[in-house]
Amino acid sequence: MAWHESVHLLQELITDPSSHVATAVAGWAYPITAESIVLRDTYDLHAAIHSGRKSPPSYPRPWDEKPQRFGSTTHPPAEVKRILADLRAGKYEEANSGH
C-alpha cells in the first residue's frame, strides 16, 4: 500500500464518527453513528416541544462526557509536562540511538 493511500484511508477513518479512530482523535467517550446522532437530536426536539416551559436535559452525546484517562502516573503534572517537552525536543533520542 502506498503512503498516499494510507493517508487517504486514515483521513476517512478520522472523519467517520462511528470509527474508534475518530473517537480517540476527538477524545469522545464512545463512537456514534450518524443515525444515532439524528435520533438523539429528534428526541431532544420532541422533548423540548412537549416539556412546556421547563427545558429538559438533552440526550447524552459522546462529546459531552470527559474522555477516560489512559494509564496512571505517580509523577506530578509539572514533571510530566517537562518530560513530554524534553521528548518533543529530542533530548532522549541521543541516549536511545545505540540500539
C-alpha positions in Angstrom: 0.0 0.0 0.0 1.4 3.4 -0.9 1.7 6.3 1.6 -0.8 8.5 -0.2 -3.4 5.7 0.0 -2.7 5.1 3.7 -3.1 8.8 4.4 -6.4 8.9 2.5 -7.7 5.9 4.4 -6.7 7.4 7.7 -8.4 10.7 6.8 -11.6 8.7 6.1 -11.4 7.0 9.5 -10.9 10.3 11.3 -14.0 11.8 9.7 -16.2 8.8 10.5 -17.8 9.3 13.9 -18.6 5.6 14.1 -14.9 4.6 14.0 -12.8 4.1 17.1 -10.0 6.1 15.4 -12.2 9.2 15.1 -13.4 8.6 18.7 -9.9 8.6 20.0 -8.8 11.6 18.0 -11.8 13.6 19.2 -11.5 12.5 22.8 -15.0 11.2 22.9 -16.2 8.5 25.4 -17.5 6.2 22.7 -18.2 6.0 18.9 -21.5 7.1 17.5 -23.3 6.5 14.2 -24.9 9.2 12.1 -28.3 7.6 12.6 -27.8 7.8 16.4 -26.9 11.5 16.2 -30.1 12.2 14.2 -32.2 10.1 16.6 -30.8 11.9 19.6 -31.4 15.3 18.0 -35.0 14.2 17.2 -35.5 13.0 20.8 -34.2 16.4 22.1 -36.6 18.3 19.8 -39.6 16.1 20.8 -38.8 16.5 24.5 -38.4 20.3 24.1 -41.7 20.6 22.3 -43.6 18.6 24.9 -42.0 19.8 28.1 -43.7 23.2 28.4 -41.6 26.0 29.9 -39.1 23.7 31.6 -36.1 22.9 29.5 -35.4 19.1 29.6 -31.9 17.8 29.7 -30.6 16.7 26.3 -29.9 13.1 25.5 -26.2 12.3 26.2 -23.7 12.6 23.4 -20.2 11.1 23.4 -18.6 14.6 23.2 -20.5 15.7 26.4 -18.5 13.3 28.6 -15.0 13.6 29.7 -12.7 11.1 28.0 -11.4 8.3 30.2 -7.8 8.7 31.3 -5.5 6.1 29.9 -2.8 4.9 32.3 -1.7 6.4 35.6 1.4 8.0 36.9 2.8 9.0 40.3 4.7 11.9 38.8 3.3 15.4 39.4 1.7 17.2 36.4 4.6 19.7 36.1 7.2 16.9 35.8 5.1 15.0 33.2 4.9 18.2 31.1 8.6 18.7 31.4 9.3 15.1 30.3 6.9 15.4 27.4 8.6 18.7 26.3 12.0 17.0 26.5 10.7 14.1 24.4 9.4 16.6 21.8 12.7 18.4 21.8 14.5 15.2 21.1 16.6 15.1 24.3 16.1 11.4 24.8 16.9 10.3 21.3 20.6 10.5 21.8 20.5 8.1 24.7 18.4 5.6 22.8 20.3 5.8 19.5 22.7 3.0 20.3 20.2 0.1 19.8 
